[in-house]
Amino acid sequence: MTTEQRERKPEWIKIKLTTGENYTEIKNMMRSKTLHTVCEEARCPNIYECWANRTATFMILGDICTRACRFCAVNTGLPTELDLQEPERVAESTEQMGLKHCVVTSVARDDLQDGGAMIFAETVKAIRRRMPFCSVEVLIPDFMGNEDALRVVMDAKPDILNHNVETVERLSDRVRAKAKYDRTLELLRRAKEMQPQIPTKSSIMLGVGEEWDEILQTMDDLRAVGCNILTIGQYLQPTKKHLNVEKYYHPDEFAKLKEEGMKRGFSHVESGPLVRSSYHAHEQVQSATKADAAQQV
């Protein structure tokens, strides 16, 4: 595939620009409270739609990641000191936005013994104190396989535990930095073992060289460790320094993958070109809750 072919985006890759009052208000709020969002740092294509609808994914533990994944636009380097007041500021913003569902993620902090697990747990607790009816989803790094760190997060009892597999096993080492395919599966398995009632979630991005059968195998691997929710989206190259896009999947292919996922028993599959891990997150927790209730009848 030539460089020209890689850079040519199909007509279905369209981003709706909605920079109205809600968008501006949320952006100003984030700056005033010195908070970061993965919406901005990772250059999410849905930022305009989500912020216009007063939803956002908070990124805690700073904006500098200790890893350098080849698909990710977040800054890499040596992080600053830990901000112990950050959980309360996230909770204040959640309250001001009147959120019904809050997503909290972070950069990887391999410089910390617990990988930042304590700040994740304190953020969940702070949100619950201010917004008891707001569901909380955490999208966590792998904590380098530290089971005690994972337990700290699970003991805070988030409504959804999210950890992304990102790509198929064959490409994992090339696409991700330090993260391991088997370690991701083990984290999801342990999370379900620690808190069986909490839905687990993961995400696959397409277009970095995977084969169709490998995508289906990744689905099977996720279901084998009890993963409940799956999101599938198109990888978009953030800069020329990042991985090239090897293929743009057609919306019909995303629809077929949703069917394949639902056949495998996921309670919810969000699949589409611009889908990202937190896209329509509130609908995902509702689907998972309904599916869990149905299984218990």
C-alpha positions in Angstrom: 0.0 0.0 0.0 1.4 3.4 -1.0 1.7 6.4 1.3 -1.0 8.2 -0.8 -3.4 5.2 -0.4 -2.8 5.1 3.3 -3.6 8.8 3.7 -6.8 8.8 1.6 -9.7 8.6 4.0 -13.0 7.1 2.8 -16.2 9.3 2.7 -17.7 7.5 5.8 -14.8 8.8 8.0 -16.5 12.1 8.8 -16.4 14.1 12.1 -19.3 16.2 13.0 -18.1 19.6 14.3 -20.4 20.9 17.0 -18.7 23.6 19.0 -21.7 25.2 20.7 -22.3 26.4 24.2 -21.9 23.1 25.9 -18.6 22.3 24.2 -17.2 25.7 25.2 -18.5 25.4 28.8 -16.9 22.0 29.3 -13.6 23.0 27.8 -13.4 26.1 30.1 -14.3 23.9 33.1 -11.5 21.4 32.4 -9.0 24.3 32.1 -10.2 26.0 35.3 -9.9 22.8 37.4 -6.6 21.8 35.7 -8.1 18.6 34.5 -7.2 16.6 31.4 -9.5 14.6 29.1 -8.6 11.7 26.9 -11.0 13.3 24.4 -8.4 16.0 23.8 -5.1 14.3 24.6 -5.8 11.3 22.3 -7.5 13.4 19.7 -10.7 11.5 19.8 -12.9 12.1 16.7 -16.1 12.2 18.8 -15.0 15.0 21.1 -17.4 17.5 19.4 -20.4 15.2 19.6 -19.7 14.1 23.2 -18.9 17.5 24.7 -22.0 19.0 23.0 -24.0 16.3 24.8 -22.2 17.1 28.1 -20.2 13.9 28.4 -16.5 13.5 28.7 -13.8 11.0 29.7 -11.5 12.3 32.4 -7.8 11.5 32.2 -6.2 11.4 35.6 -2.6 11.0 36.8 -1.4 13.8 34.5 -1.0 14.1 30.8 2.4 12.5 30.3 2.5 8.7 29.8 5.5 6.5 30.7 4.8 4.4 27.6 5.0 5.2 23.9 2.4 3.0 22.1 2.7 3.4 18.4 -1.0 4.2 17.9 -1.5 6.8 20.7 -1.2 10.6 20.5 -0.8 11.1 24.3 2.5 12.8 25.3 5.3 10.5 26.4 8.0 11.2 29.0 8.7 11.5 32.7 5.5 12.4 34.6 5.2 15.1 37.2 4.5 14.4 40.9 1.2 12.8 42.0 -1.7 15.2 42.5 -3.7 13.9 45.5 -6.4 16.6 45.1 -7.3 15.4 41.6 -10.0 13.0 42.6 -12.0 15.7 44.3 -11.7 18.1 41.3 -12.9 15.3 39.0 -15.9 14.7 41.3 -16.7 18.5 41.4 -16.7 18.6 37.6 -18.9 15.5 37.4 -21.3 17.2 39.7 -21.3 20.5 37.8 -21.8 18.7 34.5 -24.7 16.7 36.0 -23.4 13.5 34.5 -25.3 10.2 34.7 -22.3 8.2 33.7 -18.7 9.2 34.2 -15.7 7.6 32.6 -12.3 7.9 34.2 -9.1 6.8 32.5 -5.4 7.6 32.8 -2.0 7.7 31.3 0.3 4.7 32.2 2.3 5.5 35.3 4.9 2.8 35.5 6.9 5.1 37.7 4.5 4.5 40.5 4.6 1.3 42.6 0.8 0.8 42.3 0.5 2.3 38.8 -1.9 5.0 40.1 -4.4 2.5 41.4 -5.0 4.4 44.6 -5.9 7.6 42.7 -8.3 5.6 40.6 -10.0 4.3 43.7 -10.2 7.7 45.4 -11.7 9.2 42.2 -14.5 6.6 42.2 -15.2 7.2 45.9 -15.2 11.0 45.4 -17.6 10.9 42.6 -19.9 8.6 44.6 -19.9 11.0 47.5 -21.1 13.9 45.4 -23.1 12.0 42.7 -24.5 8.7 44.3 -26.7 8.0 41.3 -23.9 8.5 38.7 -22.5 5.3 37.4 -18.7 5.2 37.2 -16.6 3.5 34.6 -12.8 3.1 34.9 -10.5 2.5 31.9 -7.3 1.4 33.5 -3.8 0.5 32.4 -2.4 -3.0 33.1 -0.5 -1.9 36.3 2.3 -4.1 34.9 0.4 -7.1 36.1 0.3 -6.0 39.8 -2.7 -7.9 41.2 -2.7 -5.9 44.5 -3.1 -2.7 42.4 -6.0 -4.1 40.5 -7.6 -5.2 43.8 -7.5 -1.6 45.1 -9.5 -0.5 42.0 -11.9 -3.4 42.2 -12.5 -2.8 45.9 -13.8 0.7 45.1 -16.5 -1.1 43.0 -16.7 0.9 39.8 -19.8 0.1 37.7 -17.7 -1.0 34.8 -14.0 -2.1 34.7 -12.5 -1.4 31.2 -9.1 -2.4 30.0 -8.4 -2.4 26.3 -6.7 -5.3 24.4 -6.3 -2.8 21.5 -5.3 -5.3 18.8 -4.9 -9.0 17.9 -2.3 -11.1 19.6 0.1 -11.3 16.6 0.4 -7.5 16.4 0.3 -6.7 20.1 4.0 -6.3 20.8 4.5 -4.1 17.7 1.5 -1.8 18.4 1.6 -1.5 22.2 4.5 -0.4 24.4 5.2 -2.8 27.3 1.6 -4.0 27.4 1.2 -7.7 26.7 -1.8 -9.5 25.1 -1.8 -12.3 27.7 -1.5 -9.8 30.6 -4.5 -8.0 29.4 -6.6 -11.2 29.3 -5.3 -12.1 32.8 -6.3 -8.6 34.2 -9.8 -9.0 32.8 -10.0 -12.5 34.2 -8.8 -11.4 37.7 -11.2 -8.5 37.7 -14.1 -10.8 37.1 -12.8 -13.2 39.8 -12.5 -10.4 42.3 -15.9 -8.8 41.7 -18.1 -11.1 39.5 -21.0 -8.7 39.5 -19.0 -5.9 37.8 -19.2 -5.9 34.0 -15.8 -5.9 32.2 -15.1 -4.2 28.9 -12.4 -4.1 26.3 -11.8 -2.5 22.9 -10.3 -3.5 19.6 -9.0 -1.0 17.0 -8.9 -2.1 13.4 -6.7 -1.1 10.5 -3.2 -1.9 11.7 -2.7 -5.1 9.8 -4.9 -7.7 11.5 -6.7 -10.4 9.6 -10.5 -11.1 9.9 -10.0 -14.5 11.6 -7.7 -12.9 14.1 -10.3 -10.4 15.1 -12.8 -13.2 15.7 -10.1 -15.0 17.8 -9.6 -11.9 19.9 -13.4 -11.8 20.6 -13.2 -15.5 21.6 -10.3 -14.8 23.9 -12.1 -11.9 25.6 -15.2 -14.0 26.1 -13.1 -16.8 27.6 -12.2 -14.5 30.4 -15.7 -13.3 30.9 -15.5 -9.9 29.2 -19.1 -8.5 28.9 -18.8 -5.4 26.6 -16.8 -4.9 23.4 -16.1 -1.8 21.4 -14.6 -1.9 17.9 -13.4 1.1 16.0 -11.2 2.3 13.1 -7.6 3.3 13.9 -6.8 6.8 12.6 -3.2 7.8 12.4 -2.8 10.8 14.7 0.6 12.0 13.2 3.0 10.8 10.6 5.2 9.4 13.4 2.6 6.9 14.3 1.5 3.6 12.8 0.2 3.8 9.2 -3.4 2.8 8.5 -3.2 -0.4 6.6 -7.0 -0.7 5.9 -10.1 1.4 6.3 -13.0 -1.0 7.2 -16.4 -0.4 5.6 -19.4 0.3 7.9 -20.9 -3.0 6.6 -17.8 -4.8 8.0 -18.3 -3.2 11.4 -21.9 -4.2 11.3 -20.9 -7.8 10.6 -18.4 -7.7 13.5 -21.1 -6.5 15.8 -23.2 -9.5 14.8 -20.2 -11.8 15.4 -19.7 -10.3 18.9 -23.3 -10.6 19.9 -23.4 -14.2 18.7 -20.5 -14.9 21.1 -22.4 -13.6 24.1 -21.2 -10.1 24.7 -24.0 -8.1 26.4 -23.2 -5.1 24.3 -21.1 -4.5 21.2 -20.5 -1.0 19.9 -18.9 -1.3 16.4 -18.3 1.5 13.9 -15.6 3.5 12.1 -15.6 6.3 14.7 -16.4 4.2 17.8 -13.9 4.6 20.6 -13.8 2.9 24.0 -16.0 5.4 25.8 -18.4 6.2 22.9 -22.0 5.8 24.0 -20.7 4.5 27.4 -23.9 5.2 29.2 -25.9 3.0 26.8 -23.3 0.2 27.3 -23.7 0.1 31.1 -27.5 -0.1 30.7 -27.2 -3.0 28.3 -24.8 -4.8 30.6 -27.1 -4.3 33.5 -30.1 -5.6 31.6 -28.2 -8.6 30.4 -27.0 -9.5 33.9 -30.5 -9.2 35.3 -31.8 -11.4 32.5 -29.2 -14.1 33.3 -30.2 -14.1 37.0 -33.9 -14.7 36.3 
